[in-house]
């Protein structure tokens, strides 16, 4: 019994630090590629409750609410939905990535619409890095 405790202690400490390291509650900022290819600033406010992630992405004209957000270990996933002001069409973006200390590396992928699939348009992804502000 006394030999078991020393063997399990390092594993327990590793798990404890992994869980604590994944707390991303706060404001994170970075840049993503804009419509014309130019970089545009982007900021997120994340709130982590257990493994459930909520928050907002801040924009120049409006804020977008994070849905279906989760964090598992150092992995993060959430969805943002935008609505075109003129046509009222919706675009859904899935963000997935990894938390690396004071940085998050995300991959943004637009979910293809029915029209995209019919036209056989390729799915584009882009990578962005966020740094913790608070």
C-alpha positions in Angstrom: 0.0 0.0 0.0 2.8 2.4 0.9 4.4 1.8 -2.6 1.1 2.8 -4.4 1.0 6.3 -3.0 4.3 7.4 -4.4 3.5 6.0 -7.9 0.1 7.7 -8.1 1.1 11.0 -6.7 2.9 12.3 -9.8 -0.1 11.3 -12.0 -2.4 13.1 -9.6 -0.2 16.2 -9.7 0.0 16.1 -13.5 -3.8 15.9 -13.8 -4.3 18.7 -11.3 -2.0 21.1 -13.1 -3.6 20.1 -16.5 -7.0 21.0 -15.2 -5.9 24.3 -13.7 -3.9 25.2 -16.8 -7.0 24.9 -19.0 -8.9 27.7 -17.2 -9.3 30.2 -20.0 -11.8 32.5 -18.3 -11.0 36.1 -19.4 -10.4 38.2 -22.5 -8.2 36.9 -25.4 -7.2 38.9 -28.4 -5.6 38.2 -31.8 -6.0 38.6 -35.5 -7.8 36.7 -38.2 -7.9 37.1 -42.0 -10.6 39.6 -43.2 -12.8 39.3 -46.3 -10.2 40.9 -48.5 -7.3 39.1 -47.0 -6.2 41.9 -44.6 -5.7 41.1 -41.0 -8.5 42.2 -38.6 -8.4 42.4 -34.9 -10.6 39.9 -33.0 -11.3 39.5 -29.3 -13.1 36.9 -27.2 -14.5 36.9 -23.7 -14.5 33.3 -22.5 -16.2 32.0 -19.3 -15.4 28.5 -18.3 -17.7 26.6 -16.0 -16.4 23.0 -15.6 -16.0 21.9 -19.2 -18.7 24.2 -20.5 -17.5 27.3 -22.4 -19.6 30.4 -22.9 -18.8 34.0 -24.0 -18.7 36.4 -26.9 -16.6 37.4 -29.8 -16.4 41.2 -30.0 -16.8 42.9 -33.4 -16.7 46.4 -34.7 -20.5 46.5 -35.3 -21.8 43.7 -33.2 -20.9 40.9 -30.7 -21.5 37.2 -31.4 -22.5 34.7 -28.7 -20.5 31.5 -28.4 -22.6 28.4 -28.6 -21.9 24.7 -28.0 -18.6 25.6 -26.3 -16.5 23.1 -24.5 -13.0 22.6 -23.1 -11.5 19.2 -22.5 -7.9 19.2 -21.1 -6.1 21.6 -23.5 -8.6 21.2 -26.3 -11.2 23.9 -27.1 -14.3 23.9 -29.4 -17.1 26.4 -30.0 -19.5 27.6 -32.6 -20.3 31.2 -33.8 -23.2 32.0 -36.1 -23.4 35.2 -38.1 -26.4 36.7 -39.9 -26.0 38.8 -43.0 -27.6 42.1 -42.4 -29.0 42.4 -46.0 -29.9 38.8 -47.0 -30.5 37.5 -43.5 -28.6 34.3 -44.4 -26.7 32.6 -41.7 -23.1 31.5 -41.7 -21.9 29.0 -39.1 -18.2 28.8 -38.0 -16.7 26.1 -36.0 -13.6 26.9 -33.9 -11.4 24.2 -32.6 -7.9 24.4 -31.1 -5.5 24.0 -28.3 -4.7 26.0 -25.2 -1.0 26.5 -24.8 -0.4 28.5 -21.6 -1.1 32.2 -22.3 -1.9 31.4 -25.9 -4.7 29.7 -27.8 -4.3 28.4 -31.3 -7.6 28.1 -33.1 -8.7 26.8 -36.5 -11.8 28.5 -37.9 -13.9 26.5 -40.4 -17.0 27.8 -42.1 -19.7 25.1 -42.3 -20.7 24.7 -45.9 -24.3 25.8 -46.8 -26.6 23.8 -49.1 -25.6 26.2 -51.9 -21.9 25.6 -51.2 -22.3 21.9 -51.4 -24.3 22.1 -54.6 -21.7 24.3 -56.2 -18.9 22.0 -54.8 -17.1 24.9 -53.2 -14.1 23.9 -51.2 -14.2 24.3 -47.4 -11.7 26.9 -46.2 -10.0 27.0 -42.8 -7.9 29.6 -41.2 -5.7 29.6 -38.2 -5.5 32.3 -35.6 -3.6 32.8 -32.4 -5.0 34.5 -29.4 -3.1 35.9 -26.4 -4.6 36.4 -23.0 -5.3 40.0 -22.0 -6.9 39.4 -18.6 
